[in-house]
Amino acid sequence: MPLGEAVFRALCRALRDGVYRPGDRIVEDEVAQRLEVSRTPVREALGRLMSKGLVEHAGGRGLVVRRPDAAEVLELYAMREILEGAAARLAAAQASGPEIDTLRDLADEFATQAEDPRAMARLNRLLHETIVRAARNRFLDGALREMQDAIALLGPTTFNVGGRPSTAVAEHAAIVAAIAGRDPDTAEQVARAHIREALRARLRLMQDAG
């Protein structure tokens, strides 16, 4: 893998994991030192992040992680609802037995982590990635991967919102049951409802943050 690509992926992971949050500066020298690379691949990776709208210039502060506005959040979740619903529909038709077993295991583990929002966020991501793989559609997979980078800009996980962990547990159970039952219509409906509830929690977080 080219070094610039490796740095770009490392920075995307850092965004998803909350190492960098909206408004944080990203300093070229600091990134180079942390990843033990020269400044050239870091500069290349930062250019890619800027072209994707993930970072922006902020006057004398240099590059900062961009903070999306409310309209952009609504647009993002509207597309996410469509794509995640399509993934669940296709997975209901295509998922293998081992993939369904993995989904059940992830949903069960997710349910045990109600006191740890970061663990829930990690398991939630793994569960959704498994559904997308089971959908067997490379174009859908690519679109959702691109969207994950934008979701990383949103800040703290919605599992910090009171009551959200328990409702998400029930939603995941319904999605997995529909996929396991080979019911595409229900799988799409409950997956879309799951994203709508995630949006509701996201808007509450944004409101609380002022």
N, C-alpha and C positions, 0 to 999 in steps of 0.2 A: 504494500500500500504506500503511495506517495506520502511524504512527510506532511505536506500541507493538508492532505485529506485526513490523516491521523489526528492532527491538531484540531481540525474543524470538528471531527466527531467527538473529540475529548471536550471541546467547548460546548457542543450541543448537549452532551451528557451532563456537564456542569450546570447548564441552564435547567435541564429537566430535574436535576437533583437538588436544585435550590442553592447551589454554591454561589451563583450569581442571581440576583433578584432585580426586578425592574427598578431603574434608577442607579444601580451599582455601576461604578467605573470598571472598565476592563483595560488594564495597562499592559501594553505590549511586552515590556521588559519583565514584568511579574509573571506573565503567562509563559514566556520563554524559559525563565528560571524554574518555574514549577514543573514544566514538562520536559526540562533539560534538552531544549532544542535551540537553534538559532532564531533570530528575529524574523528571518525571511519567511519560513512556513507559517509563523504566527501572523505576520502581516497578510499573507495570502488567505489564511483562515478567517481573519477579521473582515477582510474584504468580502468574503462569501457571506458572512453573517450580516453584513450591512446590506448586501444586495437582496437578501431574504427579508429585510426589514426587522431583524432581531436586535440589532444595535444601531445607534445613531450618534452623530456628533452633537455635543452639548457645550458649545463655546469653549471656554477655557478648561473645562473638565475633560476634554478629550472624548473618547468613546464611552457611551453608557448603554446599559441594557434598556431597550425601549419599553415604555409603559403603554399598553393598548387602552383605548378609550372604550366607553360602554357600547357604542355602536359597533365597534370592531368585535367585541366579545359576543354580542348578539349574532353577528354574521358568522363568526367562527362556530358557535354552537349550533346554528341552523344547518351548516354544512356537516358538522360532526354527527348530528342526528341522522341525516340522510345516509351518510357513509357507514356509520356503525349499524344502522338498521339493515342496510344492504349486506353487510358482512355477516350479521346474524342469520339473515334469510339464506344466504348461500351456504353458510356453515351447517344449517339444519339439513341441507341436501347432501353436503360433501364430507362432513367431518367423519374421520375414522373412529373406530372404537377406542384406541389409545388416546386420541385427542379428546374425546368426550370424558374419558377417565381423568385426564389432566385437568380439564375444566372443572370437574367435580371436586378434585383435590384442591385446586386453587380457591374455589368458592368456599370450601370448608375451612381452609386455612385463613382466608380473609375474615371469616366470621369469628375467628378466635382472637383477632387483633384489634378489637374495638377500642382499646385504650392507647393504641399507638397509631396515630394518623399517618406517619411516614411509612410504616410497614404496610398499612392498608393501601396507601398510594402505590407502593411498589407492586403489591399483589394484584391490585386493580389493573395496573399497566400490563402485567404478565397475562392476566386473564383475557384482556381485550386483544393483546397480541396473538394469543392462541386462537381466539375466534377468527381473527383476520387470516392467519395461516390456514385454518381449516376451510376458509371460504374459497381457496385455490384460485385467486384472481390477482395477478401481479399488478394490474393497474389500480385496483382498489387498495392494495397493499401500499403502493407508492404514494397514493394520495393521502392515506392516513398517516404515513410516516412524515410526510411534509407537514401535515397538520399538527403532529406532536411537537414539532419545533415551536410553532406558534402558541400552543397550549402552555409550553414551558415559560412563556412570558407572563402568565397570569398570576404567578406568585404562589402563596400557600395553598396546600391541598384543600379541597372542599370537605374533606373528612374532619376538618377542624370545626365545622359547623355543628352545633348541638342537634342531636337526633339524626344527622346524616348517616353515620355508620350503620345504624340498625336498618334504616330504609334501604341503604345500598345492599346490605346482606340479602334482604328479601328480593330486591330487583335482580341481583346476580343469580339467585336460586331460580327465579322464573325464567331467565334467559337460558341458563344451562338446561333446565327441564325441557324447554321448548326445542332446543337443539337436539338433545338426547331423544326426544319424542318424534324427531323428523317432522316438525310442524313449522314450515317456513313462515306462514302468515303470523302466527303467534310470536315466533322468534323475532321477527322484524318489529312487531308492535311493542313488545316489552323492551326491546333494546332501545327503541326510539323514546319510549317513556322514561327509561333510565337516564338518557342524556338530557331530557327536559328537566328531570329532577336535579341533575348535576348543575344545570344552568341556574335553576332557582337558588341552589346553595351558593353558587359563584356570585350571583347578584347580591345575596345577603352579605357575603364576605366583603364585597366592594363597598356596600353601603356602610358596613361597620367600620371600614377603614377610612371612611370620609371622602 
